[in-house]
Amino acid sequence: MGSGNADGAWRLNKPSRSRKTKIADGDRPSVSPYIAGIACRCPRCGRGRLFNGFLTLAPACENCGLDYSFADAGDGPAVFVILIAGFLVVGAAVVVESVWRPPYWVHALLWIPTILAVTLGLLRPLKGLMVALQFHHNAEEGRPDRGKR
């Protein structure tokens, strides 16, 4: 893998393993963090895979060499999935109950697979989106500002 040029700019033909490498304005890839994240692709080039497993991040992009060690989505994707899935499934369950009043076993038969499909279907794209947005906004862990007042 290559590194940036003398002025520290990242070049497409010389991928860097370091996220800290600056990207010159003309060389910055025009990859939407939303499209790259939801598609589970590299936030820098939009081509490389973001995940090795279902939710396990790859160590680096196989296309441009971006090191994914900066990414820490934490519980963010799970919180959004819980809120979105809860809104959809509880709303649908209330509508079904108020219109048809089915027995409880029908609710279990309907909503258990639905909640599994919605949560598992949204978790990976939302984690990819969180990682892509972290890269796009250069998000880093917060550090206390000591003595600078």
N, C-alpha and C positions, 0 to 999 in steps of 0.2 A: 504494500500500500504506500502510496506517496503522501506527501504532506503539502501544505499550502505553499504558495510561491513566496518570494522574498518579502512582499508587503503583507503577508499573512492572509491573503485572500484564498478562498477555497476554489479550486477549479474542477469542473466536471471530469476532466481526463486524469486528475490526480486526486482520488478520494483520500480523505484523512480519517484515521481512526478516532481522532479527538473531536468531540463536540465543541470544544472551546475555540476551534479554528474559526476565524472570522470569514464571512461570506461577503464578497464584494457585491455592490448593488446590482451590477449587470449580470453577475453569475448566479444570483439567487434563483433557484428553481421556482417556477410558478406552480407549486403544488398546493392545493387548498388543504389546510389541516383537517377540515371537515370530511372531505372526500377521502383523503388518505387514511384518516382515522377510522371511519366507518367501514372502509374497504379492507382494513387491517393491513395496510401497506406502510412502507417506510415514510416518515413524515418529511424527510429531506428530498428523496428522489421520487417517491410515489410508486416505485416498482418492486422493491425488495419486500419479502414477507416480514411482518412484525412479530409473529408468534411461531414458536416451535411446536407447542402443544395447544390444548384448548385455550388455556390462559397463561401459559408460560412464555415470557418474552424470549425471543432469540437473543444471543449475545451481541450480534451486530447485523447490519444489513448486508446481505450477500451481493448487492448491486453496487452501492456507493461506499460501504464500509462504516456507516454511522454507528458509533458505539451506543447501545441502548442502556448502558448502565446509569444514565442520568434519570431514567424513567422510574417514577414511584407513584403509581396511580392510587395506592392505598385502598381505602374503602369507598372512594368517590363513586366508581362505577356501580358498586353494589347498592349504595344509597339511592342513586338515580333509578336503578332497575326496580328496587323495592317500591319507590314512589310511583313510577309509571305503571308497573304491573298491578299494584294495589288499586290505583285509580281505575284502570281498565277492567280488571276482573271483578272488583267489588261493584263498580257501576253496572256491569253486565249482569251480575248476580242479582242486584236489586231490581233491574228491569225484568229479568226472567221471573223472579219471585212475584213481583207485583202484577205481571200480565198472566202467567200460566199457573202459578202456585203449585209447582211440582213437589213430590216428596223429597225428603232430604237425601236419599240415595241417588236421585237424579242430579241434585246439586253436586254431590261428591263425584259422580261420574263425569259431569261437565267441567267443573272448575279445577279439580286436581290436575288433570292433564293440561288444561289451559294455562294454569299458573306455571307449571313446569316448562311448557313450550315458550311462554312469553319471557320468563326470567332467563332461561338458558339461551334463548335466541337473542336477547338484548345485551347480555353480559359481555361477550367478546367485542362486539362493535363499540360499545360504550367505553370499554377499557382502552381500545385502540384510539378512540377519539380523545380520551384524557391524555394519553401519551403524546399524541400528535399536537394537542394544544399546549402541553408542557414544552415541547420542542419549539413550537411556533413563537411562544411568548418568553422563551428562555427562562422558564420557571426553575427556581432552585429552592433548596431548603432555607427557611428563614434563619437568620443569625442575629443575635442581639447586637445592637449598636452601643458599644461601651465607650463612654467618655466624649462622645461627639455631640455636644449640645450647644 
